[in-house]
Amino acid sequence: MANSSVTFEKKRLIAVLSVLTFGLTALFAVVGLEFLVPTIFVLGFFIVVPLVALLGDSLPMVETDAEGVEVERETTPDDPVEQLRARYARGELTDAEFERRLERLLETEDVEAAGSRERVFDRE
């Protein structure tokens, strides 16, 4: 089989198949094709989704890197403290720099939290 040009992450493919199965099941129930509802439900949730979960790495549509290991996309955390911890873990910051920046972040978070509390209490 030739390499597919469309690839998915394993988790995303399982999510898409689950939503598709649920949607088709609901559609057939509403349209009046009740005899297909159990078939689609069982086929989707009890056969296709578990097979993709178990065999996903060997499927051609599942994204893998060069070694054949499933690709984990690195996401940058939205939390500034988590970003700081990640930079410290990578060795980009010294101990003193990490502590100084962490203290500054925690101080600004306290100020922001106090400001939001004031806005909430001003509404009353």
N, CA, C and O atoms as CSV, one atom per row, in Angstrom:
chain,resi,resn,atom,element,x,y,z
A,1,MET,N,N,0.837,-1.164,0.000
A,1,MET,CA,C,0.000,0.000,0.000
A,1,MET,C,C,0.885,1.231,0.000
A,1,MET,O,O,1.856,1.278,0.755
A,2,ALA,N,N,0.592,2.211,-0.805
A,2,ALA,CA,C,1.384,3.425,-0.893
A,2,ALA,C,C,1.186,4.272,0.356
A,2,ALA,O,O,0.153,4.188,1.020
A,3,ASN,N,N,2.200,5.099,0.670
A,3,ASN,CA,C,2.088,5.975,1.824
A,3,ASN,C,C,0.965,6.971,1.626
A,3,ASN,O,O,0.847,7.596,0.572
A,4,SER,N,N,0.152,7.108,2.642
A,4,SER,CA,C,-0.954,8.046,2.597
A,4,SER,C,C,-0.431,9.453,2.842
A,4,SER,O,O,0.435,9.657,3.693
A,5,SER,N,N,-0.950,10.418,2.105
A,5,SER,CA,C,-0.500,11.791,2.301
A,5,SER,C,C,-1.199,12.439,3.493
A,5,SER,O,O,-0.733,13.461,3.997
A,6,VAL,N,N,-2.293,11.869,3.944
A,6,VAL,CA,C,-3.015,12.394,5.095
A,6,VAL,C,C,-2.676,11.533,6.302
A,6,VAL,O,O,-2.927,10.328,6.313
A,7,THR,N,N,-2.099,12.172,7.321
A,7,THR,CA,C,-1.776,11.442,8.542
A,7,THR,C,C,-2.402,12.140,9.732
A,7,THR,O,O,-2.619,13.352,9.714
A,8,PHE,N,N,-2.688,11.374,10.757
A,8,PHE,CA,C,-3.313,11.871,11.975
A,8,PHE,C,C,-2.489,11.432,13.168
A,8,PHE,O,O,-1.772,10.433,13.106
A,9,GLU,N,N,-2.592,12.175,14.244
A,9,GLU,CA,C,-2.068,11.682,15.506
A,9,GLU,C,C,-3.023,10.585,15.972
A,9,GLU,O,O,-4.217,10.629,15.674
A,10,LYS,N,N,-2.508,9.620,16.689
A,10,LYS,CA,C,-3.328,8.492,17.121
A,10,LYS,C,C,-4.513,8.954,17.970
A,10,LYS,O,O,-5.639,8.506,17.759
A,11,LYS,N,N,-4.265,9.843,18.923
A,11,LYS,CA,C,-5.349,10.326,19.791
A,11,LYS,C,C,-6.394,11.084,18.989
A,11,LYS,O,O,-7.593,10.935,19.223
A,12,ARG,N,N,-5.939,11.895,18.046
A,12,ARG,CA,C,-6.871,12.678,17.244
A,12,ARG,C,C,-7.707,11.750,16.358
A,12,ARG,O,O,-8.905,11.979,16.189
A,13,LEU,N,N,-7.101,10.717,15.797
A,13,LEU,CA,C,-7.836,9.777,14.957
A,13,LEU,C,C,-8.890,9.037,15.766
A,13,LEU,O,O,-10.010,8.840,15.293
A,14,ILE,N,N,-8.545,8.627,16.974
A,14,ILE,CA,C,-9.525,7.950,17.838
A,14,ILE,C,C,-10.671,8.895,18.175
A,14,ILE,O,O,-11.833,8.487,18.186
A,15,ALA,N,N,-10.350,10.152,18.448
A,15,ALA,CA,C,-11.397,11.134,18.760
A,15,ALA,C,C,-12.314,11.357,17.563
A,15,ALA,O,O,-13.534,11.420,17.717
A,16,VAL,N,N,-11.736,11.475,16.377
A,16,VAL,CA,C,-12.542,11.685,15.166
A,16,VAL,C,C,-13.447,10.488,14.916
A,16,VAL,O,O,-14.622,10.654,14.590
A,17,LEU,N,N,-12.908,9.283,15.067
A,17,LEU,CA,C,-13.724,8.083,14.862
A,17,LEU,C,C,-14.842,7.978,15.890
A,17,LEU,O,O,-15.946,7.548,15.558
A,18,SER,N,N,-14.574,8.362,17.122
A,18,SER,CA,C,-15.602,8.322,18.158
A,18,SER,C,C,-16.720,9.314,17.861
A,18,SER,O,O,-17.900,8.979,17.967
A,19,VAL,N,N,-16.348,10.524,17.494
A,19,VAL,CA,C,-17.359,11.538,17.176
A,19,VAL,C,C,-18.156,11.126,15.944
A,19,VAL,O,O,-19.373,11.307,15.898
A,20,LEU,N,N,-17.482,10.583,14.964
A,20,LEU,CA,C,-18.154,10.128,13.745
A,20,LEU,C,C,-19.129,8.991,14.045
A,20,LEU,O,O,-20.247,8.973,13.530
A,21,THR,N,N,-18.704,8.051,14.872
A,21,THR,CA,C,-19.583,6.946,15.243
A,21,THR,C,C,-20.814,7.457,15.985
A,21,THR,O,O,-21.937,7.052,15.685
A,22,PHE,N,N,-20.605,8.331,16.937
A,22,PHE,CA,C,-21.740,8.877,17.692
A,22,PHE,C,C,-22.659,9.672,16.774
A,22,PHE,O,O,-23.882,9.551,16.851
A,23,GLY,N,N,-22.070,10.477,15.912
A,23,GLY,CA,C,-22.877,11.281,14.998
A,23,GLY,C,C,-23.703,10.441,14.050
A,23,GLY,O,O,-24.885,10.715,13.840
A,24,LEU,N,N,-23.090,9.415,13.474
A,24,LEU,CA,C,-23.831,8.539,12.561
A,24,LEU,C,C,-24.925,7.772,13.294
A,24,LEU,O,O,-26.020,7.584,12.763
A,25,THR,N,N,-24.630,7.330,14.513
A,25,THR,CA,C,-25.639,6.627,15.309
A,25,THR,C,C,-26.837,7.537,15.572
A,25,THR,O,O,-27.985,7.124,15.410
A,26,ALA,N,N,-26.562,8.770,15.976
A,26,ALA,CA,C,-27.650,9.720,16.243
A,26,ALA,C,C,-28.401,10.071,14.964
A,26,ALA,O,O,-29.626,10.185,14.978
A,27,LEU,N,N,-27.688,10.242,13.873
A,27,LEU,CA,C,-28.322,10.582,12.602
A,27,LEU,C,C,-29.280,9.479,12.155
A,27,LEU,O,O,-30.417,9.752,11.772
A,28,PHE,N,N,-28.815,8.242,12.207
A,28,PHE,CA,C,-29.670,7.134,11.782
A,28,PHE,C,C,-30.878,6.971,12.699
A,28,PHE,O,O,-31.950,6.572,12.244
A,29,ALA,N,N,-30.714,7.275,13.988
A,29,ALA,CA,C,-31.846,7.190,14.913
A,29,ALA,C,C,-32.879,8.269,14.596
A,29,ALA,O,O,-34.080,8.010,14.671
A,30,VAL,N,N,-32.434,9.463,14.246
A,30,VAL,CA,C,-33.345,10.567,13.962
A,30,VAL,C,C,-34.022,10.393,12.609
A,30,VAL,O,O,-35.209,10.682,12.457
A,31,VAL,N,N,-33.261,9.919,11.631
A,31,VAL,CA,C,-33.787,9.792,10.273
A,31,VAL,C,C,-34.808,8.658,10.174
A,31,VAL,O,O,-35.664,8.675,9.290
A,32,GLY,N,N,-34.729,7.697,11.051
A,32,GLY,CA,C,-35.696,6.610,11.019
A,32,GLY,C,C,-35.098,5.291,10.569
A,32,GLY,O,O,-35.830,4.349,10.267
A,33,LEU,N,N,-33.797,5.214,10.520
A,33,LEU,CA,C,-33.131,3.964,10.154
A,33,LEU,C,C,-32.661,3.252,11.423
A,33,LEU,O,O,-31.470,3.002,11.603
A,34,GLU,N,N,-33.618,2.929,12.300
A,34,GLU,CA,C,-33.295,2.352,13.602
A,34,GLU,C,C,-32.565,1.022,13.506
A,34,GLU,O,O,-31.821,0.657,14.416
A,35,PHE,N,N,-32.768,0.298,12.417
A,35,PHE,CA,C,-32.110,-0.998,12.286
A,35,PHE,C,C,-30.595,-0.844,12.114
A,35,PHE,O,O,-29.857,-1.798,12.364
A,36,LEU,N,N,-30.109,0.339,11.691
A,36,LEU,CA,C,-28.669,0.567,11.537
A,36,LEU,C,C,-28.007,1.100,12.807
A,36,LEU,O,O,-26.782,1.063,12.924
A,37,VAL,N,N,-28.794,1.593,13.753
A,37,VAL,CA,C,-28.236,2.207,14.959
A,37,VAL,C,C,-27.363,1.231,15.746
A,37,VAL,O,O,-26.218,1.571,16.044
A,38,PRO,N,N,-27.843,0.037,16.098
A,38,PRO,CA,C,-26.975,-0.873,16.851
A,38,PRO,C,C,-25.752,-1.318,16.053
A,38,PRO,O,O,-24.673,-1.506,16.615
A,39,THR,N,N,-25.922,-1.485,14.754
A,39,THR,CA,C,-24.805,-1.921,13.917
A,39,THR,C,C,-23.693,-0.877,13.907
A,39,THR,O,O,-22.528,-1.213,14.119
A,40,ILE,N,N,-24.042,0.380,13.665
A,40,ILE,CA,C,-23.049,1.448,13.631
A,40,ILE,C,C,-22.410,1.633,14.999
A,40,ILE,O,O,-21.196,1.813,15.101
A,41,PHE,N,N,-23.225,1.588,16.052
A,41,PHE,CA,C,-22.717,1.774,17.402
A,41,PHE,C,C,-21.696,0.691,17.759
A,41,PHE,O,O,-20.592,0.997,18.210
A,42,VAL,N,N,-22.065,-0.558,17.560
A,42,VAL,CA,C,-21.176,-1.674,17.901
A,42,VAL,C,C,-19.939,-1.670,17.006
A,42,VAL,O,O,-18.819,-1.835,17.491
A,43,LEU,N,N,-20.137,-1.482,15.713
A,43,LEU,CA,C,-19.008,-1.470,14.787
A,43,LEU,C,C,-18.024,-0.353,15.129
A,43,LEU,O,O,-16.812,-0.567,15.120
A,44,GLY,N,N,-18.541,0.825,15.427
A,44,GLY,CA,C,-17.659,1.953,15.717
A,44,GLY,C,C,-16.980,1.866,17.064
A,44,GLY,O,O,-15.752,1.891,17.146
A,45,PHE,N,N,-17.779,1.762,18.137
A,45,PHE,CA,C,-17.225,1.839,19.480
A,45,PHE,C,C,-16.587,0.546,19.978
A,45,PHE,O,O,-15.692,0.590,20.822
A,46,PHE,N,N,-17.023,-0.582,19.481
A,46,PHE,CA,C,-16.495,-1.848,19.997
A,46,PHE,C,C,-15.543,-2.551,19.044
A,46,PHE,O,O,-14.904,-3.529,19.433
A,47,ILE,N,N,-15.430,-2.081,17.808
A,47,ILE,CA,C,-14.510,-2.727,16.864
A,47,ILE,C,C,-13.490,-1.729,16.319
A,47,ILE,O,O,-12.288,-1.923,16.498
A,48,VAL,N,N,-13.947,-0.664,15.658
A,48,VAL,CA,C,-13.019,0.240,14.974
A,48,VAL,C,C,-12.161,1.034,15.956
A,48,VAL,O,O,-10.938,1.050,15.820
A,49,VAL,N,N,-12.767,1.687,16.932
A,49,VAL,CA,C,-12.002,2.511,17.876
A,49,VAL,C,C,-10.991,1.674,18.667
A,49,VAL,O,O,-9.835,2.085,18.768
A,50,PRO,N,N,-11.367,0.518,19.235
A,50,PRO,CA,C,-10.349,-0.287,19.930
A,50,PRO,C,C,-9.240,-0.797,19.007
A,50,PRO,O,O,-8.084,-0.878,19.421
A,51,LEU,N,N,-9.579,-1.139,17.766
A,51,LEU,CA,C,-8.541,-1.579,16.840
A,51,LEU,C,C,-7.551,-0.466,16.540
A,51,LEU,O,O,-6.345,-0.705,16.484
A,52,VAL,N,N,-8.040,0.728,16.350
A,52,VAL,CA,C,-7.139,1.858,16.110
A,52,VAL,C,C,-6.299,2.131,17.355
A,52,VAL,O,O,-5.118,2.460,17.247
A,53,ALA,N,N,-6.900,1.997,18.531
A,53,ALA,CA,C,-6.147,2.218,19.763
A,53,ALA,C,C,-5.035,1.177,19.926
A,53,ALA,O,O,-3.932,1.502,20.364
A,54,LEU,N,N,-5.330,-0.062,19.575
A,54,LEU,CA,C,-4.334,-1.128,19.727
A,54,LEU,C,C,-3.319,-1.171,18.592
A,54,LEU,O,O,-2.126,-1.352,18.835
A,55,LEU,N,N,-3.773,-1.009,17.371
A,55,LEU,CA,C,-2.903,-1.171,16.203
A,55,LEU,C,C,-2.543,0.145,15.534
A,55,LEU,O,O,-2.011,0.147,14.424
A,56,GLY,N,N,-2.821,1.254,16.186
A,56,GLY,CA,C,-2.645,2.555,15.560
A,56,GLY,C,C,-1.253,2.820,15.045
A,56,GLY,O,O,-1.106,3.464,14.006
A,57,ASP,N,N,-0.211,2.346,15.733
A,57,ASP,CA,C,1.158,2.611,15.309
A,57,ASP,C,C,1.492,1.956,13.976
A,57,ASP,O,O,2.347,2.449,13.240
A,58,SER,N,N,0.829,0.856,13.662
A,58,SER,CA,C,1.136,0.163,12.411
A,58,SER,C,C,0.231,0.576,11.254
A,58,SER,O,O,0.422,0.120,10.127
A,59,LEU,N,N,-0.744,1.427,11.522
A,59,LEU,CA,C,-1.623,1.905,10.451
A,59,LEU,C,C,-0.932,3.005,9.651
A,59,LEU,O,O,-0.232,3.836,10.230
A,60,PRO,N,N,-1.115,3.026,8.331
A,60,PRO,CA,C,-0.411,4.018,7.517
A,60,PRO,C,C,-0.895,5.450,7.724
A,60,PRO,O,O,-0.176,6.390,7.388
A,61,MET,N,N,-2.087,5.636,8.267
A,61,MET,CA,C,-2.604,6.992,8.434
A,61,MET,C,C,-2.227,7.610,9.773
A,61,MET,O,O,-2.557,8.767,10.032
A,62,VAL,N,N,-1.534,6.850,10.636
A,62,VAL,CA,C,-1.125,7.361,11.941
A,62,VAL,C,C,0.290,7.896,11.835
A,62,VAL,O,O,1.191,7.212,11.349
A,63,GLU,N,N,0.477,9.118,12.291
A,63,GLU,CA,C,1.738,9.833,12.170
A,63,GLU,C,C,2.797,9.214,13.074
A,63,GLU,O,O,2.562,9.019,14.267
A,64,THR,N,N,3.959,8.905,12.510
A,64,THR,CA,C,5.088,8.388,13.282
A,64,THR,C,C,6.347,9.110,12.856
A,64,THR,O,O,6.423,9.653,11.754
A,65,ASP,N,N,7.351,9.114,13.748
A,65,ASP,CA,C,8.625,9.719,13.371
A,65,ASP,C,C,9.506,8.670,12.706
A,65,ASP,O,O,9.030,7.576,12.404
A,66,ALA,N,N,10.765,8.973,12.474
A,66,ALA,CA,C,11.663,8.105,11.708
A,66,ALA,C,C,11.890,6.753,12.367
A,66,ALA,O,O,12.049,5.752,11.669
A,67,GLU,N,N,11.908,6.699,13.708
A,67,GLU,CA,C,12.154,5.435,14.393
A,67,GLU,C,C,10.915,4.570,14.520
A,67,GLU,O,O,11.002,3.458,15.041
A,68,GLY,N,N,9.771,5.040,14.064
A,68,GLY,CA,C,8.548,4.277,14.157
A,68,GLY,C,C,7.808,4.490,15.464
A,68,GLY,O,O,6.835,3.791,15.746
A,69,VAL,N,N,8.254,5.440,16.259
A,69,VAL,CA,C,7.598,5.751,17.516
A,69,VAL,C,C,6.561,6.830,17.254
A,69,VAL,O,O,6.786,7.741,16.457
A,70,GLU,N,N,5.439,6.723,17.920
A,70,GLU,CA,C,4.370,7.696,17.707
A,70,GLU,C,C,4.854,9.097,18.066
A,70,GLU,O,O,5.559,9.283,19.058
A,71,VAL,N,N,4.477,10.063,17.265
A,71,VAL,CA,C,4.927,11.437,17.440
A,71,VAL,C,C,4.169,12.084,18.586
A,71,VAL,O,O,2.939,12.050,18.623
A,72,GLU,N,N,4.901,12.671,19.520
A,72,GLU,CA,C,4.305,13.463,20.597
A,72,GLU,C,C,4.576,14.910,20.255
A,72,GLU,O,O,5.733,15.323,20.172
A,73,ARG,N,N,3.541,15.674,20.060
A,73,ARG,CA,C,3.718,17.089,19.766
A,73,ARG,C,C,4.014,17.823,21.059
A,73,ARG,O,O,3.287,17.702,22.044
A,74,GLU,N,N,5.112,18.601,21.036
A,74,GLU,CA,C,5.468,19.366,22.211
A,74,GLU,C,C,4.605,20.620,22.253
A,74,GLU,O,O,4.624,21.442,21.336
A,75,THR,N,N,3.860,20.743,23.321
A,75,THR,CA,C,3.012,21.917,23.466
A,75,THR,C,C,3.639,22.831,24.500
A,75,THR,O,O,4.152,22.372,25.520
A,76,THR,N,N,3.596,24.085,24.239
A,76,THR,CA,C,4.115,25.039,25.206
A,76,THR,C,C,3.018,25.337,26.211
A,76,THR,O,O,1.903,25.701,25.837
A,77,PRO,N,N,3.336,25.184,27.479
A,77,PRO,CA,C,2.311,25.443,28.488
A,77,PRO,C,C,1.959,26.921,28.518
A,77,PRO,O,O,2.812,27.782,28.300
A,78,ASP,N,N,0.699,27.202,28.788
A,78,ASP,CA,C,0.238,28.583,28.860
A,78,ASP,C,C,0.634,29.231,30.178
A,78,ASP,O,O,0.734,30.455,30.261
A,79,ASP,N,N,0.857,28.436,31.192
A,79,ASP,CA,C,1.194,28.942,32.509
A,79,ASP,C,C,2.641,29.444,32.515
A,79,ASP,O,O,3.550,28.677,32.194
A,80,PRO,N,N,2.876,30.702,32.870
A,80,PRO,CA,C,4.248,31.226,32.865
A,80,PRO,C,C,5.170,30.498,33.835
A,80,PRO,O,O,6.366,30.374,33.571
A,81,VAL,N,N,4.634,30.017,34.953
A,81,VAL,CA,C,5.458,29.283,35.901
A,81,VAL,C,C,5.918,27.969,35.280
A,81,VAL,O,O,7.065,27.563,35.466
A,82,GLU,N,N,5.031,27.304,34.545
A,82,GLU,CA,C,5.410,26.064,33.868
A,82,GLU,C,C,6.460,26.326,32.797
A,82,GLU,O,O,7.383,25.529,32.628
A,83,GLN,N,N,6.332,27.430,32.073
A,83,GLN,CA,C,7.331,27.790,31.075
A,83,GLN,C,C,8.683,28.027,31.735
A,83,GLN,O,O,9.719,27.605,31.221
A,84,LEU,N,N,8.663,28.704,32.874
A,84,LEU,CA,C,9.899,28.964,33.609
A,84,LEU,C,C,10.525,27.662,34.094
A,84,LEU,O,O,11.738,27.479,34.000
A,85,ARG,N,N,9.705,26.765,34.609
A,85,ARG,CA,C,10.224,25.463,35.062
A,85,ARG,C,C,10.826,24.672,33.908
A,85,ARG,O,O,11.850,24.008,34.070
A,86,ALA,N,N,10.187,24.746,32.744
A,86,ALA,CA,C,10.706,24.030,31.578
A,86,ALA,C,C,12.054,24.605,31.150
A,86,ALA,O,O,12.970,23.850,30.821
A,87,ARG,N,N,12.183,25.916,31.149
A,87,ARG,CA,C,13.462,26.539,30.788
A,87,ARG,C,C,14.542,26.163,31.795
A,87,ARG,O,O,15.689,25.922,31.415
A,88,TYR,N,N,14.185,26.111,33.070
A,88,TYR,CA,C,15.137,25.720,34.106
A,88,TYR,C,C,15.559,24.254,33.918
A,88,TYR,O,O,16.733,23.915,34.068
A,89,ALA,N,N,14.597,23.402,33.593
A,89,ALA,CA,C,14.890,21.984,33.394
A,89,ALA,C,C,15.801,21.769,32.189
A,89,ALA,O,O,16.630,20.859,32.191
A,90,ARG,N,N,15.650,22.602,31.162
A,90,ARG,CA,C,16.518,22.491,29.978
A,90,ARG,C,C,17.897,23.085,30.211
A,90,ARG,O,O,18.778,22.947,29.362
A,91,GLY,N,N,18.101,23.747,31.353
A,91,GLY,CA,C,19.397,24.322,31.666
A,91,GLY,C,C,19.602,25.713,31.113
A,91,GLY,O,O,20.735,26.193,31.071
A,92,GLU,N,N,18.542,26.375,30.687
A,92,GLU,CA,C,18.665,27.717,30.132
A,92,GLU,C,C,18.829,28.771,31.228
A,92,GLU,O,O,19.294,29.877,30.952
A,93,LEU,N,N,18.454,28.445,32.464
A,93,LEU,CA,C,18.512,29.400,33.572
A,93,LEU,C,C,19.357,28.827,34.698
A,93,LEU,O,O,19.354,27.619,34.939
A,94,THR,N,N,20.083,29.706,35.386
A,94,THR,CA,C,20.823,29.290,36.571
A,94,THR,C,C,19.852,29.207,37.741
A,94,THR,O,O,18.700,29.626,37.640
A,95,ASP,N,N,20.336,28.659,38.853
A,95,ASP,CA,C,19.486,28.553,40.040
A,95,ASP,C,C,19.029,29.928,40.513
A,95,ASP,O,O,17.854,30.131,40.820
A,96,ALA,N,N,19.962,30.861,40.569
A,96,ALA,CA,C,19.631,32.204,41.057
A,96,ALA,C,C,18.652,32.905,40.112
A,96,ALA,O,O,17.704,33.551,40.560
A,97,GLU,N,N,18.889,32.774,38.799
A,97,GLU,CA,C,17.997,33.402,37.824
A,97,GLU,C,C,16.591,32.801,37.907
A,97,GLU,O,O,15.595,33.522,37.839
A,98,PHE,N,N,16.520,31.470,38.056
A,98,PHE,CA,C,15.224,30.796,38.177
A,98,PHE,C,C,14.467,31.300,39.404
A,98,PHE,O,O,13.285,31.635,39.320
A,99,GLU,N,N,15.160,31.349,40.548
A,99,GLU,CA,C,14.504,31.792,41.777
A,99,GLU,C,C,14.044,33.242,41.673
A,99,GLU,O,O,12.944,33.577,42.111
A,100,ARG,N,N,14.889,34.112,41.090
A,100,ARG,CA,C,14.532,35.524,40.957
A,100,ARG,C,C,13.303,35.691,40.072
A,100,ARG,O,O,12.387,36.441,40.410
A,101,ARG,N,N,13.283,34.988,38.935
A,101,ARG,CA,C,12.138,35.101,38.022
A,101,ARG,C,C,10.877,34.478,38.619
A,101,ARG,O,O,9.773,34.990,38.428
A,102,LEU,N,N,11.047,33.379,39.336
A,102,LEU,CA,C,9.895,32.737,39.969
A,102,LEU,C,C,9.271,33.660,41.015
A,102,LEU,O,O,8.049,33.793,41.080
A,103,GLU,N,N,10.110,34.292,41.828
A,103,GLU,CA,C,9.586,35.230,42.821
A,103,GLU,C,C,8.845,36.379,42.150
A,103,GLU,O,O,7.777,36.781,42.612
A,104,ARG,N,N,9.399,36.907,41.070
A,104,ARG,CA,C,8.749,38.011,40.362
A,104,ARG,C,C,7.407,37.563,39.778
A,104,ARG,O,O,6.423,38.299,39.850
A,105,LEU,N,N,7.365,36.350,39.197
A,105,LEU,CA,C,6.101,35.842,38.658
A,105,LEU,C,C,5.052,35.674,39.750
A,105,LEU,O,O,3.891,36.045,39.574
A,106,LEU,N,N,5.472,35.114,40.874
A,106,LEU,CA,C,4.516,34.894,41.963
A,106,LEU,C,C,4.020,36.217,42.533
A,106,LEU,O,O,2.858,36.323,42.923
A,107,GLU,N,N,4.887,37.226,42.585
A,107,GLU,CA,C,4.454,38.546,43.045
A,107,GLU,C,C,3.431,39.150,42.091
A,107,GLU,O,O,2.425,39.706,42.531
A,108,THR,N,N,3.679,39.044,40.799
A,108,THR,CA,C,2.735,39.615,39.831
A,108,THR,C,C,1.428,38.849,39.826
A,108,THR,O,O,0.369,39.445,39.631
A,109,GLU,N,N,1.479,37.522,40.039
A,109,GLU,CA,C,0.241,36.751,40.111
A,109,GLU,C,C,-0.571,37.167,41.329
A,109,GLU,O,O,-1.798,37.236,41.259
A,110,ASP,N,N,0.101,37.447,42.451
A,110,ASP,CA,C,-0.609,37.897,43.643
A,110,ASP,C,C,-1.280,39.234,43.399
A,110,ASP,O,O,-2.406,39.459,43.844
A,111,VAL,N,N,-0.586,40.134,42.686
A,111,VAL,CA,C,-1.158,41.446,42.378
A,111,VAL,C,C,-2.354,41.290,41.448
A,111,VAL,O,O,-3.379,41.941,41.647
A,112,GLU,N,N,-2.234,40.422,40.421
A,112,GLU,CA,C,-3.346,40.197,39.497
A,112,GLU,C,C,-4.535,39.577,40.211
A,112,GLU,O,O,-5.680,39.954,39.961
A,113,ALA,N,N,-4.267,38.627,41.097
A,113,ALA,CA,C,-5.352,37.979,41.837
A,113,ALA,C,C,-6.043,38.984,42.745
A,113,ALA,O,O,-7.268,38.972,42.867
A,114,ALA,N,N,-5.270,39.849,43.379
A,114,ALA,CA,C,-5.872,40.864,44.251
A,114,ALA,C,C,-6.721,41.821,43.425
A,114,ALA,O,O,-7.809,42.208,43.850
A,115,GLY,N,N,-6.234,42.204,42.250
A,115,GLY,CA,C,-6.997,43.094,41.375
A,115,GLY,C,C,-8.290,42.457,40.921
A,115,GLY,O,O,-9.315,43.135,40.846
A,116,SER,N,N,-8.269,41.171,40.616
A,116,SER,CA,C,-9.500,40.513,40.187
A,116,SER,C,C,-10.467,40.365,41.352
A,116,SER,O,O,-11.681,40.424,41.153
A,117,ARG,N,N,-9.956,40.173,42.555
A,117,ARG,CA,C,-10.831,40.097,43.725
A,117,ARG,C,C,-11.490,41.439,43.978
A,117,ARG,O,O,-12.666,41.515,44.333
A,118,GLU,N,N,-10.705,42.507,43.787
A,118,GLU,CA,C,-11.277,43.846,43.973
A,118,GLU,C,C,-12.395,44.105,42.969
A,118,GLU,O,O,-13.423,44.681,43.322
A,119,ARG,N,N,-12.204,43.687,41.731
A,119,ARG,CA,C,-13.236,43.900,40.717
A,119,ARG,C,C,-14.492,43.104,41.062
A,119,ARG,O,O,-15.605,43.580,40.839
A,120,VAL,N,N,-14.328,41.913,41.596
A,120,VAL,CA,C,-15.484,41.106,41.965
A,120,VAL,C,C,-16.238,41.742,43.115
A,120,VAL,O,O,-17.468,41.782,43.110
A,121,PHE,N,N,-15.500,42.244,44.111
A,121,PHE,CA,C,-16.161,42.849,45.250
A,121,PHE,C,C,-16.770,44.199,44.908
A,121,PHE,O,O,-17.744,44.606,45.541
A,122,ASP,N,N,-16.217,44.907,43.917
A,122,ASP,CA,C,-16.781,46.187,43.511
A,122,ASP,C,C,-18.148,46.022,42.865
A,122,ASP,O,O,-18.957,46.949,42.902
A,123,ARG,N,N,-18.422,44.877,42.281
A,123,ARG,CA,C,-19.694,44.630,41.612
A,123,ARG,C,C,-20.851,44.522,42.591
A,123,ARG,O,O,-21.993,44.823,42.244
A,124,GLU,N,N,-20.562,44.097,43.796
A,124,GLU,CA,C,-21.639,43.866,44.774
A,124,GLU,C,C,-22.214,45.119,45.307
A,124,GLU,O,O,-23.124,45.078,46.134
